[in-house]
Amino acid sequence: MNSKLIKILSEAEDKKSKDIKFKSNEPGKCPMCGTENLEYGSIDIEDNLMGYPWQCKTCGAKGTEWYTTQFDSHDVHDMGNQETPKKIKHK
């Protein structure tokens, strides 16, 4: 392809991406068609973000839902060789 045609196609693609109107920006709903028919993949963790890749089973769109994470608490499943902990006094 010549450079002029590549530029025209690139500009058309840029305009197309700017004209997209999302039907939803809610978790569990496809942003393209608005249905709750998403199939999720494996979680992706980056810094304090968790991403759930999805594909809409209705319209075929694909994307990722991103969530921020924040420490909440510990849940100890096994204390190992430690004795029963004493109560911690909060200051």
QUISUL-V748691 format. One record per residue. N is the residue number from 1. PHI is phi in whole degrees, 0 to 359 (999 if undefined). D_FIRST is the distance of its C-alpha to the first C-alpha in Angstrom with 2 decimals. Layout:
((N | PHI | D_FIRST) (N | PHI | D_FIRST))
This chain:
((1 | 999 | 0.00) (2 | 276 | 3.75) (3 | 296 | 6.61) (4 | 294 | 8.35) (5 | 294 | 6.51) (6 | 299 | 6.66) (7 | 296 | 10.17) (8 | 298 | 11.15) (9 | 295 | 10.52) (10 | 296 | 12.32) (11 | 296 | 15.07) (12 | 295 | 15.58) (13 | 293 | 16.06) (14 | 298 | 18.45) (15 | 296 | 20.39) (16 | 299 | 20.68) (17 | 293 | 22.13) (18 | 284 | 24.57) (19 | 273 | 25.77) (20 | 294 | 26.90) (21 | 248 | 30.64) (22 | 277 | 32.51) (23 | 275 | 35.50) (24 | 207 | 37.33) (25 | 227 | 37.59) (26 | 244 | 40.53) (27 | 298 | 40.95) (28 | 85 | 40.91) (29 | 239 | 38.95) (30 | 292 | 35.30) (31 | 292 | 33.77) (32 | 273 | 31.52) (33 | 245 | 34.15) (34 | 84 | 37.39) (35 | 280 | 38.93) (36 | 258 | 40.88) (37 | 244 | 39.31) (38 | 263 | 37.59) (39 | 251 | 37.63) (40 | 261 | 37.87) (41 | 259 | 36.87) (42 | 286 | 38.56) (43 | 294 | 39.41) (44 | 238 | 37.47) (45 | 246 | 39.62) (46 | 224 | 38.37) (47 | 52 | 41.10) (48 | 259 | 42.94) (49 | 241 | 40.30) (50 | 240 | 40.20) (51 | 242 | 37.15) (52 | 246 | 37.32) (53 | 294 | 34.02) (54 | 220 | 34.12) (55 | 223 | 32.50) (56 | 282 | 33.67) (57 | 280 | 35.19) (58 | 269 | 35.03) (59 | 251 | 31.45) (60 | 89 | 29.64) (61 | 297 | 28.67) (62 | 230 | 28.90) (63 | 186 | 30.08) (64 | 220 | 32.94) (65 | 269 | 36.28) (66 | 251 | 37.45) (67 | 231 | 41.14) (68 | 274 | 42.99) (69 | 242 | 45.89) (70 | 213 | 49.27) (71 | 300 | 52.22) (72 | 245 | 54.93) (73 | 190 | 57.49) (74 | 262 | 58.35) (75 | 231 | 59.42) (76 | 277 | 61.44) (77 | 263 | 61.50) (78 | 210 | 63.57) (79 | 275 | 65.71) (80 | 63 | 65.77) (81 | 262 | 68.99) (82 | 278 | 69.53) (83 | 284 | 72.67) (84 | 302 | 72.56) (85 | 291 | 71.11) (86 | 280 | 73.38) (87 | 297 | 72.44) (88 | 267 | 70.24) (89 | 273 | 71.65) (90 | 272 | 69.14) (91 | 276 | 69.85))
